[in-house]
Amino acid sequence: MKRFILILAAFSFLALGLPAQEQSIDLADFLSLVEENSLDLTAAETDRLLAEAQERLAKSAIYPMIGGQAGYTRNFIEITQEMMGMEIPMNTDNEFSFGVSVEQAIFDMKAFRGVEASREYLKLTGSAYEATRQAIMTAAKKLFYQSLLLQKVLEVRESSQANAYDTFQETRAKFENGIASKMDVLRAEVNWKVTIPETTQAAKNLDVALNNLKNMAGIAPEETILLSGSLMEYPELPPELPLQEILSSRPDYEALLNQRQLQEINVAAKRAEFYPSLSANITYGWQAANNEFDLSDPTDSLSAGLTVNVPIFYGGSRFAQLDQARLELDQTHTSIAKKQDDVRTQIESIRLSLKEASDRIESARQTLSTAEQAYEITSTSLESGLATQLELKDARLSLEGAQLQYYSAIFDYLNAYFDWQSAVGEGAELL
């Protein structure tokens, strides 16, 4: 038993010592998790379900209403009435009844408009859901590539720190061999140590971004994730598209069109308040009454009728509601026209941002190539005694700055490209 406990303890120790398994995640996986776990999308989906329930409720007003009832009455006191000197019983011990009634709306313009409005509202919630979905997907793509950028920044900082440390070690070795001065060693040490806080800050920024990323995707905070992607892969400049083609693909613009249609139906529904309504009904009744439980001699009844309701005067409320509906429709027309202008301006602004970022990528690429050559030459010259520690530091800082500018330009281009995808109604698409 003691030996078994020792073995179990050993396995437990090994299990505790195992490192956490990393979860590799690419952009497609991340977007799938975001779509699955987003609370905003859950709320939008609930709005769609509420719209479906409202549509069913509106349809119920034009379907027949069927009701039935059954009853039994036991009379404990006999009621009599004197007639011609005799006491005549007026009730029986047992009374049975059963009835069925059916009512059907034949003409009710208000109910008909209500059904049309519920259908259009369902379309509106569908467009709103897609607009919310694309907005969330766009934000998710930006966050994913921001994390990749911060990952690259950390790599640059770590590489710079490692190079500075190697230079410090080499300079100290030269000092011990009498080739370098004490001042050279001190400068190399300072150059190395000033890179440490920058590396620490870069690591912190990456951790914050990864935590936000995990929160957005519904990943447990304690899980370790490894991003699978590259800043080096980015699409070409998108082609110019006609404004109407862009508008027809945007779910937020489609939602405005749905809202306009809904407002037009609302105006028609307010007019319907002035129309009369017509309904038909049919009722069947069955009754039996006796002192026993005998149902063999019942009394049947069957009737049918029409009901017309004519609105006459409601204090002017119907006119006020009609005016309000018309004004709301005018507001929607204005919103649609403003949306068209906003989209036109947005597209042009995004295209300018894409062009600027594309030009900056090419410029940063050339600058990076020059900075790499300068650093290699300065590093070789330092080993030959033809360059100083200060010159090497300047070359290293220039290289580091060129690398960060290059990666930042690519990220800015991707950021603008995601905005363009969202602007043309492709916010949920990958690169």
C-alpha positions as CSV (number, residue, x, y, z in Angstrom):
1,M,0.0,0.0,0.0
2,K,2.8,2.4,0.9
3,R,4.5,1.6,-2.4
4,F,1.3,2.3,-4.3
5,I,0.9,5.7,-2.6
6,L,4.5,6.6,-3.6
7,I,3.9,5.7,-7.2
8,L,0.7,7.7,-7.2
9,A,2.5,10.7,-5.7
10,A,5.2,10.4,-8.3
11,F,2.7,10.4,-11.2
12,S,0.9,13.4,-9.6
13,F,4.2,15.3,-9.4
14,L,4.9,14.6,-13.0
15,A,1.4,15.7,-14.0
16,L,1.8,18.9,-12.2
17,G,5.1,19.6,-13.8
18,L,3.8,19.2,-17.4
19,P,3.6,22.5,-19.2
20,A,0.2,23.7,-20.4
21,Q,-0.6,22.6,-23.9
22,E,-0.7,25.4,-26.4
23,Q,-3.8,25.8,-28.6
24,S,-2.9,26.9,-32.2
25,I,-5.6,29.2,-33.6
26,D,-5.8,30.8,-37.1
27,L,-8.1,33.6,-38.3
28,A,-10.8,31.3,-39.5
29,D,-10.9,29.4,-36.1
30,F,-10.9,32.7,-34.2
31,L,-13.8,34.1,-36.2
32,S,-15.8,30.9,-35.7
33,L,-15.3,31.0,-32.0
34,V,-16.3,34.7,-31.9
35,E,-19.4,34.0,-33.8
36,E,-20.3,31.1,-31.5
37,N,-19.6,32.9,-28.2
38,S,-20.5,36.6,-28.9
39,L,-23.1,37.9,-26.5
40,D,-24.0,40.7,-28.9
41,L,-24.9,38.1,-31.6
42,T,-26.9,36.2,-29.0
43,A,-28.9,39.4,-28.3
44,A,-29.4,40.0,-32.0
45,E,-30.6,36.4,-32.5
46,T,-33.0,36.9,-29.7
47,D,-34.4,40.0,-31.5
48,R,-35.0,37.8,-34.5
49,L,-36.8,35.2,-32.4
50,L,-39.0,37.9,-30.9
51,A,-39.8,39.1,-34.4
52,E,-40.9,35.6,-35.4
53,A,-43.2,35.5,-32.3
54,Q,-44.6,38.9,-33.2
55,E,-45.4,37.7,-36.7
56,R,-47.2,34.6,-35.4
57,L,-49.2,36.9,-33.0
58,A,-50.2,39.2,-35.9
59,K,-51.3,36.3,-38.0
60,S,-53.6,35.1,-35.2
61,A,-55.8,38.1,-35.7
62,I,-56.9,36.9,-39.2
63,Y,-57.4,33.3,-38.2
64,P,-60.8,32.0,-37.0
65,M,-61.4,32.1,-33.2
66,I,-63.0,28.9,-31.9
67,G,-64.3,28.5,-28.4
68,G,-66.2,25.9,-26.6
69,Q,-67.8,25.5,-23.2
70,A,-69.5,22.8,-21.2
71,G,-71.4,23.1,-17.9
72,Y,-73.3,21.2,-15.3
73,T,-75.6,22.7,-12.6
74,R,-77.1,20.9,-9.6
75,N,-80.1,22.7,-8.1
76,F,-80.7,21.9,-4.4
77,I,-83.8,24.0,-3.9
78,E,-86.9,23.5,-6.0
79,I,-88.4,26.6,-7.4
80,T,-92.2,26.5,-7.9
81,Q,-94.7,29.0,-9.2
82,E,-98.5,28.9,-8.4
83,M,-100.6,28.6,-11.4
84,M,-104.4,27.9,-11.3
85,G,-104.1,26.8,-7.7
86,M,-101.3,24.4,-8.3
87,E,-97.6,24.6,-7.5
88,I,-95.7,24.2,-10.8
89,P,-92.0,23.3,-10.6
90,M,-89.8,25.8,-12.5
91,N,-86.5,24.0,-12.4
92,T,-85.0,20.6,-12.4
93,D,-82.4,18.9,-10.3
94,N,-79.8,18.6,-13.1
95,E,-79.0,21.0,-15.9
96,F,-76.5,20.2,-18.7
97,S,-75.1,22.6,-21.3
98,F,-72.6,22.5,-24.1
99,G,-71.7,25.2,-26.8
100,V,-69.3,25.9,-29.6
101,S,-68.8,29.2,-31.3
102,V,-66.7,30.2,-34.3
103,E,-65.8,33.8,-35.2
104,Q,-64.0,34.8,-38.4
105,A,-62.7,38.2,-39.4
106,I,-63.9,38.8,-43.0
107,F,-62.6,42.4,-43.5
108,D,-60.3,44.0,-41.0
109,M,-57.7,46.2,-42.8
110,K,-55.9,47.0,-39.5
111,A,-55.2,43.3,-38.9
112,F,-54.1,42.7,-42.5
113,R,-51.6,45.6,-42.2
114,G,-50.4,44.2,-39.0
115,V,-49.5,40.9,-40.7
116,E,-47.6,42.8,-43.4
117,A,-45.8,44.9,-40.8
118,S,-44.7,41.8,-38.8
119,R,-43.3,40.2,-41.9
120,E,-41.3,43.4,-42.8
121,Y,-40.1,43.7,-39.2
122,L,-38.8,40.1,-39.4
123,K,-36.8,41.1,-42.5
124,L,-35.5,44.2,-40.6
125,T,-34.2,42.1,-37.7
126,G,-32.5,39.8,-40.1
127,S,-30.7,42.7,-41.8
128,A,-29.8,44.1,-38.3
129,Y,-28.4,40.7,-37.2
130,E,-26.2,40.5,-40.3
131,A,-25.0,44.1,-39.8
132,T,-24.1,43.3,-36.2
133,R,-22.4,40.1,-37.2
134,Q,-20.3,41.8,-39.8
135,A,-19.3,44.6,-37.4
136,I,-18.2,42.0,-34.8
137,M,-16.3,40.0,-37.4
138,T,-14.5,43.2,-38.5
139,A,-13.5,44.1,-35.0
140,A,-12.4,40.5,-34.4
141,K,-10.1,40.5,-37.5
142,K,-8.6,43.8,-36.4
143,L,-7.9,42.4,-33.0
144,F,-6.4,39.2,-34.4
145,Y,-3.9,41.1,-36.6
146,Q,-3.2,43.6,-33.9
147,S,-2.1,40.7,-31.8
148,L,0.1,39.5,-34.7
149,L,1.6,43.0,-34.9
150,L,2.4,43.1,-31.2
151,Q,3.9,39.6,-31.5
152,K,6.2,40.9,-34.2
153,V,7.1,43.9,-32.0
154,L,8.0,41.6,-29.2
155,E,10.2,39.6,-31.6
156,V,12.0,42.7,-32.8
157,R,12.5,43.9,-29.2
158,E,13.8,40.5,-28.1
159,S,16.1,40.3,-31.1
160,S,17.4,43.8,-30.4
161,Q,18.0,42.9,-26.8
162,A,19.8,39.7,-27.8
163,N,22.0,41.6,-30.2
164,A,22.9,44.2,-27.6
165,Y,23.7,41.5,-25.1
166,D,25.9,39.7,-27.6
167,T,27.7,42.9,-28.3
168,F,28.2,43.5,-24.6
169,Q,29.7,40.1,-24.1
170,E,32.0,40.5,-27.1
171,T,33.2,43.9,-25.9
172,R,33.8,42.6,-22.4
173,A,35.9,39.7,-23.9
174,K,37.9,42.3,-25.9
175,F,38.4,44.3,-22.8
176,E,39.8,41.3,-21.0
177,N,42.2,40.8,-23.9
178,G,43.2,44.4,-23.9
179,I,41.6,45.3,-27.2
180,A,38.7,47.4,-25.9
181,S,38.5,50.1,-23.3
182,K,36.6,50.1,-20.0
183,M,34.4,52.9,-21.5
184,D,33.5,50.6,-24.4
185,V,32.4,47.9,-22.0
186,L,30.2,50.4,-20.0
187,R,28.6,51.7,-23.2
188,A,27.9,48.2,-24.4
189,E,26.3,47.3,-21.1
190,V,24.2,50.4,-21.1
191,N,23.0,49.8,-24.6
192,W,22.0,46.3,-23.6
193,K,20.2,47.2,-20.4
194,V,18.1,50.0,-22.0
195,T,16.5,47.4,-24.3
196,I,15.2,45.3,-21.3
197,P,12.3,47.7,-20.3
198,E,11.3,48.0,-24.0
199,T,11.1,44.2,-24.3
200,T,9.2,43.9,-21.0
201,Q,6.6,46.6,-22.2
202,A,6.2,44.8,-25.6
203,A,5.6,41.5,-23.7
204,K,3.0,43.2,-21.6
205,N,1.2,44.7,-24.6
206,L,1.0,41.3,-26.3
207,D,-0.4,39.7,-23.1
208,V,-3.1,42.3,-22.9
209,A,-4.0,41.9,-26.6
210,L,-4.1,38.1,-26.2
211,N,-6.3,38.4,-23.1
212,N,-8.8,40.6,-25.1
213,L,-8.6,38.1,-27.9
214,K,-9.4,35.1,-25.6
215,N,-12.3,37.1,-24.0
216,M,-13.8,37.9,-27.4
217,A,-13.6,34.3,-28.5
218,G,-14.8,32.7,-25.3
219,I,-11.5,31.0,-24.5
220,A,-10.6,30.4,-20.9
221,P,-8.1,32.9,-19.6
222,E,-5.8,30.2,-18.3
223,E,-5.5,28.6,-21.7
224,T,-2.3,29.3,-23.7
225,I,-2.9,30.1,-27.4
226,L,-0.5,30.4,-30.3
227,L,-1.6,32.6,-33.2
228,S,-1.2,31.0,-36.6
229,G,-0.9,33.8,-39.2
230,S,1.5,36.2,-40.9
231,L,1.6,39.9,-41.4
232,M,3.5,39.3,-44.6
233,E,0.4,38.1,-46.4
234,Y,-2.0,40.8,-47.4
235,P,-4.4,41.3,-50.3
236,E,-3.9,43.7,-53.2
237,L,-5.8,46.9,-53.5
238,P,-9.5,46.2,-54.1
239,P,-11.2,47.3,-57.3
240,E,-13.5,50.3,-57.4
241,L,-17.2,49.3,-57.3
242,P,-20.3,51.3,-58.3
243,L,-22.1,52.9,-55.3
244,Q,-25.4,51.1,-56.0
245,E,-23.6,47.8,-56.0
246,I,-22.0,48.6,-52.7
247,L,-25.3,49.8,-51.1
248,S,-27.1,46.6,-52.3
249,S,-24.6,44.5,-50.4
250,R,-24.6,46.4,-47.1
251,P,-26.9,44.9,-44.5
252,D,-27.2,48.2,-42.6
253,Y,-28.5,49.9,-45.7
254,E,-30.8,47.0,-46.3
255,A,-32.1,47.5,-42.8
256,L,-32.9,51.1,-43.6
257,L,-34.8,50.0,-46.7
258,N,-36.7,47.5,-44.5
259,Q,-37.4,50.3,-42.1
260,R,-38.8,52.5,-44.8
261,Q,-41.1,49.7,-46.0
262,L,-42.2,49.1,-42.4
263,Q,-43.0,52.9,-42.1
264,E,-45.0,52.8,-45.3
265,I,-47.0,49.9,-44.0
266,N,-47.4,51.8,-40.7
267,V,-48.9,54.7,-42.6
268,A,-51.3,52.3,-44.3
269,A,-52.2,50.8,-41.0
270,K,-53.0,54.2,-39.5
271,R,-55.3,54.8,-42.5
272,A,-57.0,51.5,-41.8
273,E,-58.1,52.9,-38.4
274,F,-60.8,54.8,-40.4
275,Y,-62.1,51.7,-42.2
276,P,-65.0,49.6,-40.8
277,S,-64.4,45.9,-39.9
278,L,-66.7,43.0,-40.7
279,S,-66.7,39.6,-38.9
280,A,-69.0,36.5,-39.0
281,N,-69.9,34.2,-36.3
282,I,-71.7,30.9,-35.8
283,T,-72.8,29.3,-32.6
284,Y,-74.1,25.9,-31.7
285,G,-75.7,25.2,-28.3
286,W,-77.0,22.1,-26.6
287,Q,-79.0,21.9,-23.3
288,A,-80.6,19.2,-21.3
289,A,-82.5,19.5,-17.9
290,N,-84.2,16.8,-15.8
291,N,-84.3,15.4,-12.3
292,E,-82.3,12.3,-13.4
293,F,-79.1,12.0,-15.3
294,D,-80.9,11.4,-18.6
295,L,-79.4,13.1,-21.7
296,S,-81.8,11.6,-24.2
297,D,-84.0,14.6,-24.7
298,P,-81.8,17.7,-25.2
299,T,-82.6,21.0,-26.8
300,D,-80.3,22.1,-29.7
301,S,-79.8,25.6,-31.0
302,L,-77.8,27.0,-34.0
303,S,-77.3,30.6,-34.9
304,A,-75.1,32.7,-37.3
305,G,-74.6,36.4,-37.6
306,L,-72.5,39.3,-39.0
307,T,-71.0,42.1,-37.0
308,V,-69.9,45.4,-38.4
309,N,-67.8,47.8,-36.4
310,V,-67.7,51.4,-37.7
311,P,-65.3,53.9,-36.2
312,I,-66.9,57.3,-35.9
313,F,-64.9,59.6,-33.6
314,Y,-62.0,59.0,-31.2
315,G,-61.2,62.6,-30.2
316,G,-58.8,63.2,-33.2
317,S,-56.3,60.6,-32.0
318,R,-56.4,58.7,-35.4
319,F,-55.5,61.8,-37.3
320,A,-52.6,62.6,-35.0
321,Q,-51.3,59.0,-35.3
322,L,-51.5,59.2,-39.1
323,D,-49.5,62.5,-39.1
324,Q,-47.0,60.9,-36.8
325,A,-46.6,57.9,-39.1
326,R,-46.1,60.1,-42.1
327,L,-43.4,62.2,-40.3
328,E,-41.6,59.0,-39.3
329,L,-41.6,57.9,-42.9
330,D,-40.1,61.3,-43.9
331,Q,-37.4,60.8,-41.3
332,T,-36.6,57.4,-42.8
333,H,-36.3,58.9,-46.3
334,T,-33.9,61.4,-45.0
335,S,-31.9,58.7,-43.2
336,I,-31.6,56.7,-46.4
337,A,-30.3,59.7,-48.4
338,K,-27.8,60.6,-45.6
339,K,-26.7,57.0,-45.5
340,Q,-25.9,57.1,-49.3
341,D,-23.8,60.2,-48.8
342,D,-22.0,58.7,-45.8
343,V,-21.2,55.5,-47.6
344,R,-19.8,57.4,-50.6
345,T,-17.6,59.4,-48.3
346,Q,-16.6,56.4,-46.3
347,I,-15.5,54.4,-49.4
348,E,-13.5,57.2,-50.7
349,S,-11.8,57.7,-47.4
350,I,-10.9,54.0,-47.1
351,R,-9.5,53.9,-50.6
352,L,-7.2,56.8,-49.7
353,S,-6.1,55.1,-46.6
354,L,-5.4,51.9,-48.5
355,K,-3.4,53.7,-51.1
356,E,-1.4,55.6,-48.5
357,A,-0.7,52.4,-46.5
358,S,0.3,50.5,-49.7
359,D,2.8,53.3,-50.6
360,R,4.1,53.3,-47.1
361,I,4.7,49.5,-47.1
362,E,6.9,49.8,-50.2
363,S,8.8,52.7,-48.7
364,A,9.2,50.9,-45.4
365,R,10.4,47.8,-47.2
366,Q,13.2,49.8,-48.9
367,T,14.1,51.5,-45.7
368,L,14.3,48.2,-43.9
369,S,16.6,46.7,-46.6
370,T,18.9,49.8,-46.2
371,A,18.9,49.5,-42.4
372,E,19.8,45.8,-42.5
373,Q,22.8,46.5,-44.7
374,A,23.9,49.5,-42.5
375,Y,23.7,47.3,-39.3
376,E,25.7,44.5,-40.9
377,I,28.4,46.9,-42.1
378,T,28.5,48.7,-38.7
379,S,28.7,45.4,-36.8
380,T,31.5,44.2,-39.0
381,S,33.3,47.5,-38.7
382,L,33.0,47.4,-34.9
383,E,34.8,44.0,-34.9
384,S,37.6,45.5,-37.0
385,G,37.8,48.6,-34.7
386,L,36.5,50.9,-37.4
387,A,33.2,51.8,-35.7
388,T,32.2,52.7,-32.2
389,Q,29.6,51.4,-29.8
390,L,27.6,54.6,-30.3
391,E,27.6,54.0,-34.1
392,L,26.5,50.4,-33.5
393,K,23.7,51.6,-31.2
394,D,22.5,54.1,-33.8
395,A,22.5,51.4,-36.5
396,R,20.6,49.0,-34.2
397,L,18.0,51.6,-33.3
398,S,17.6,52.4,-37.0
399,L,17.1,48.8,-37.9
400,E,14.6,48.3,-35.1
401,G,12.7,51.4,-36.1
402,A,12.7,50.3,-39.8
403,Q,11.3,46.8,-38.8
404,L,8.6,48.3,-36.7
405,Q,7.6,50.8,-39.4
406,Y,7.4,48.0,-41.9
407,Y,5.1,45.9,-39.8
408,S,3.0,48.9,-38.7
409,A,2.5,49.9,-42.4
410,I,1.3,46.3,-43.2
411,F,-1.1,46.4,-40.2
412,D,-2.5,49.8,-41.2
413,Y,-3.1,48.5,-44.7
414,L,-4.9,45.4,-43.3
415,N,-6.8,47.6,-40.9
416,A,-8.1,49.7,-43.8
417,Y,-8.8,46.6,-45.9
418,F,-11.0,45.2,-43.1
419,D,-12.8,48.6,-43.1
420,W,-13.3,48.3,-46.8
421,Q,-14.7,44.8,-46.5
422,S,-17.2,46.0,-43.9
423,A,-18.1,49.0,-46.1
424,V,-18.9,46.8,-49.1
425,G,-20.9,44.3,-47.1
426,E,-18.2,41.6,-46.8
427,G,-17.3,42.2,-43.2
428,A,-17.5,38.5,-42.3
429,E,-15.2,37.4,-45.1
430,L,-11.6,36.3,-44.6
431,L,-8.8,38.0,-46.5
